[in-house]
Amino acid sequence: MSDNDNFRAEAAAWLETHCPASMRRPIVAEEMVWGGSRLSFLNDDQRLWFERCRERGWFAPGWPREYGGGGLSSKQARIVEEEMARLGCRQPQYNLGVWMLGPVLLEVGTEAQKREHLIPMMRGERRWCQGFSEPNAGSDLASLKTSAKRVSDAEGEAYIVNGSKIWTSYGDQSDWMYALVRTDASARKQQGISFVLIDMHAPGVSVKPIELISGKSSFCEVFFDNVRVPVRQLVGQEGEGWAVAKKLLQHERAAMSKFAEGGAPSHDALAVARPYLEDASPAQAAVWRDRLAAVLMDAHAFALTHERVTAQAMARQDVSGPASIMKLLQTEQEVAKYELLTQVMGLRGLSWEGEEFSQLEHDVCRQWLLSKTYTIGGGTSEVQLNIIAKRVLGLPG
Ligand SMILES: Cc1cc2nc3c(=O)[nH]c(=O)nc-3n(C[C@H](O)[C@H](O)[C@H](O)COP(=O)(O)OP(=O)(O)OC[C@H]3O[C@@H](n4cnc5c(N)ncnc54)[C@H](O)[C@@H]3O)c2cc1C
């Protein structure tokens, strides 16, 4: 056996022993364990799984040990991810910091920033939100207007931030925000933008949750009124935040395209559909089987493509184009899968609440609705198509 095979066997054995059975069921939004100062657990299994992974550095198996990661090579870290997916293990900690900001800080952060921010992420103590979108800057993100004026006074060098962000997921639950701000209003659109880290508890930050028609929402508006952000919280160079954000968005798209691998709520389409197919008329069942086969083949093709893109990333090839392709495909495939499952379930697929429905029916119904948001967050499907047209296919703008 090769070293990698040995490592795979070891990782699988550790996961078999240490991941409680209840942490191998498909995740639903209510059961996600978000790190941060409000960390809480619904049961002992959640706590155990969280603590065991934290101790081993497996919130981020590939990060260096000195910042609390697992210290594994990128190949080994990938093996851990694959084994977790194979066994259906849930993510032990959900945190935008770990998925998106962390890899960027590892690449372009200062040593002081890495120490200040990565270690609390790896302890599960600091939850991050993303402050990119503004009321008139969503797809056209470079139109953002939140300003950051540099000052130097008795307290030291800082930016004074004014403006607001919108659609900030879990802004009210987060400890810190990574944000794009305009440090130079006179420069061309993308050039006057900087990437800063903002303490959500700093004076002048206020958060207002946005209510949605479903009665539930993770969305917030965040307002900045003369918020002081020390210059040491600038990531990369002043005015070059767009390049930092592009790096981060690649990680966001990669994280979103990993949904099929157990990173986020997802169901085994065949297992869910089978009992309903048995109850359907032969003619109807034949149509569903056909569509189910297409969903499964797409998922398989996606998994193979994902393998290839991961290998390219590990070989340090530019995967900015493929990241958009993967984000587009995976999120659209999730929508197609849940559209099909809710149709196969018939009226039982519309089981938002009610005791007459099973837990699985509730979960599938919620995932059906949630899956639609995946095609908007992290850049809409249309925006991904634009990127693919321009960067991958080389078509004119
Ligand atoms: C679940 C979820 C979580 C989110 N979390 C966050 C967060 O934490 N932080 C954050 O900053 N933002 C967040 N967002 C916001 C998200 O990034 C924006 O919603 C997204 O970028 C689209 O911007 P918009 O809503 O302003 O829509 P618009 O940009 O106004 O787009 C409206 C429609 O026009 C289409 N469109 C726009 N421009 C083009 C174009 N050039 N070509 C073709 N079609 C186009 C879009 O595809 C879309 O269908 C989240 C969104 C969702 C759904």
The ligand as an SDF file (V2000), in Angstrom:
LIG
                    3D

 53 58  0  0  0  0  0  0  0  0999 V2000
  -28.5120   32.9030    0.4970 C   0  0  0  0  0  0  0  0  0  0  0  0
  -27.7680   34.1730    0.2230 C   0  0  0  0  0  0  0  0  0  0  0  0
  -26.7780   34.5710    1.0730 C   0  0  0  0  0  0  0  0  0  0  0  0
  -26.0950   35.7850    0.8580 C   0  0  0  0  0  0  0  0  0  0  0  0
  -25.1580   36.1610    1.7560 N   0  0  0  0  0  0  0  0  0  0  0  0
  -24.4710   37.2870    1.5420 C   0  0  0  0  0  0  0  0  0  0  0  0
  -23.4860   37.7010    2.4920 C   0  0  0  0  0  0  0  0  0  0  0  0
  -23.2850   37.0460    3.5240 O   0  0  0  0  0  0  0  0  0  0  0  0
  -22.7910   38.8360    2.2650 N   0  0  0  0  0  0  0  0  0  0  0  0
  -22.9890   39.5760    1.1420 C   0  0  0  0  0  0  0  0  0  0  0  0
  -22.2690   40.5660    0.9690 O   0  0  0  0  0  0  0  0  0  0  0  0
  -23.9520   39.2480    0.2320 N   0  0  0  0  0  0  0  0  0  0  0  0
  -24.6960   38.1180    0.4290 C   0  0  0  0  0  0  0  0  0  0  0  0
  -25.6760   37.7630   -0.4640 N   0  0  0  0  0  0  0  0  0  0  0  0
  -26.0060   38.6630   -1.5460 C   0  0  0  0  0  0  0  0  0  0  0  0
  -25.6000   38.1340   -2.9050 C   0  0  0  0  0  0  0  0  0  0  0  0
  -24.1950   38.1930   -3.0830 O   0  0  0  0  0  0  0  0  0  0  0  0
  -26.3490   38.9920   -3.9230 C   0  0  0  0  0  0  0  0  0  0  0  0
  -27.7340   38.7460   -3.7460 O   0  0  0  0  0  0  0  0  0  0  0  0
  -25.9540   38.6230   -5.3380 C   0  0  0  0  0  0  0  0  0  0  0  0
  -24.6370   38.9970   -5.6110 O   0  0  0  0  0  0  0  0  0  0  0  0
  -26.8900   39.2850   -6.3550 C   0  0  0  0  0  0  0  0  0  0  0  0
  -26.9720   40.6630   -6.1140 O   0  0  0  0  0  0  0  0  0  0  0  0
  -28.3950   41.3860   -5.9950 P   0  0  0  0  0  0  0  0  0  0  0  0
  -29.2280   40.6350   -5.0140 O   0  0  0  0  0  0  0  0  0  0  0  0
  -28.1420   42.8240   -5.7450 O   0  0  0  0  0  0  0  0  0  0  0  0
  -29.0930   41.1650   -7.3970 O   0  0  0  0  0  0  0  0  0  0  0  0
  -28.7890   41.9980   -8.7490 P   0  0  0  0  0  0  0  0  0  0  0  0
  -27.3220   42.1630   -8.9190 O   0  0  0  0  0  0  0  0  0  0  0  0
  -29.6350   43.2170   -8.6730 O   0  0  0  0  0  0  0  0  0  0  0  0
  -29.3320   40.9960   -9.8050 O   0  0  0  0  0  0  0  0  0  0  0  0
  -30.7260   40.8450  -10.1010 C   0  0  0  0  0  0  0  0  0  0  0  0
  -30.8640   39.8740  -11.2690 C   0  0  0  0  0  0  0  0  0  0  0  0
  -30.1940   40.4170  -12.4260 O   0  0  0  0  0  0  0  0  0  0  0  0
  -29.2510   39.4920  -12.9280 C   0  0  0  0  0  0  0  0  0  0  0  0
  -28.0610   40.2250  -13.3990 N   0  0  0  0  0  0  0  0  0  0  0  0
  -27.4210   41.2340  -12.7720 C   0  0  0  0  0  0  0  0  0  0  0  0
  -26.3670   41.6400  -13.4800 N   0  0  0  0  0  0  0  0  0  0  0  0
  -26.3250   40.8650  -14.5860 C   0  0  0  0  0  0  0  0  0  0  0  0
  -25.4710   40.7870  -15.7160 C   0  0  0  0  0  0  0  0  0  0  0  0
  -24.3960   41.5970  -15.8530 N   0  0  0  0  0  0  0  0  0  0  0  0
  -25.7140   39.8480  -16.6570 N   0  0  0  0  0  0  0  0  0  0  0  0
  -26.7830   39.0010  -16.5420 C   0  0  0  0  0  0  0  0  0  0  0  0
  -27.6410   39.0280  -15.5000 N   0  0  0  0  0  0  0  0  0  0  0  0
  -27.4110   39.9430  -14.5330 C   0  0  0  0  0  0  0  0  0  0  0  0
  -28.8770   38.6330  -11.7430 C   0  0  0  0  0  0  0  0  0  0  0  0
  -28.3810   37.3630  -12.1670 O   0  0  0  0  0  0  0  0  0  0  0  0
  -30.2120   38.5180  -11.0250 C   0  0  0  0  0  0  0  0  0  0  0  0
  -31.0060   37.5070  -11.6140 O   0  0  0  0  0  0  0  0  0  0  0  0
  -26.4080   36.5840   -0.2570 C   0  0  0  0  0  0  0  0  0  0  0  0
  -27.4260   36.1660   -1.1270 C   0  0  0  0  0  0  0  0  0  0  0  0
  -28.1050   34.9900   -0.8800 C   0  0  0  0  0  0  0  0  0  0  0  0
  -29.2130   34.5900   -1.8040 C   0  0  0  0  0  0  0  0  0  0  0  0
  1  2  1  0
  2  3  1  0
  2 52  2  0
  3  4  2  0
  4  5  1  0
  4 50  1  0
  5  6  2  0
  6  7  1  0
  6 13  1  0
  7  8  2  0
  7  9  1  0
  9 10  1  0
 10 11  2  0
 10 12  1  0
 12 13  2  0
 13 14  1  0
 14 15  1  0
 14 50  1  0
 15 16  1  0
 16 17  1  0
 16 18  1  0
 18 19  1  0
 18 20  1  0
 20 21  1  0
 20 22  1  0
 22 23  1  0
 23 24  1  0
 24 25  2  0
 24 26  1  0
 24 27  1  0
 27 28  1  0
 28 29  2  0
 28 30  1  0
 28 31  1  0
 31 32  1  0
 32 33  1  0
 33 34  1  0
 33 48  1  0
 34 35  1  0
 35 36  1  0
 35 46  1  0
 36 37  1  0
 36 45  1  0
 37 38  2  0
 38 39  1  0
 39 40  1  0
 39 45  2  0
 40 41  1  0
 40 42  2  0
 42 43  1  0
 43 44  2  0
 44 45  1  0
 46 47  1  0
 46 48  1  0
 48 49  1  0
 50 51  2  0
 51 52  1  0
 52 53  1  0
M  END
$$$$
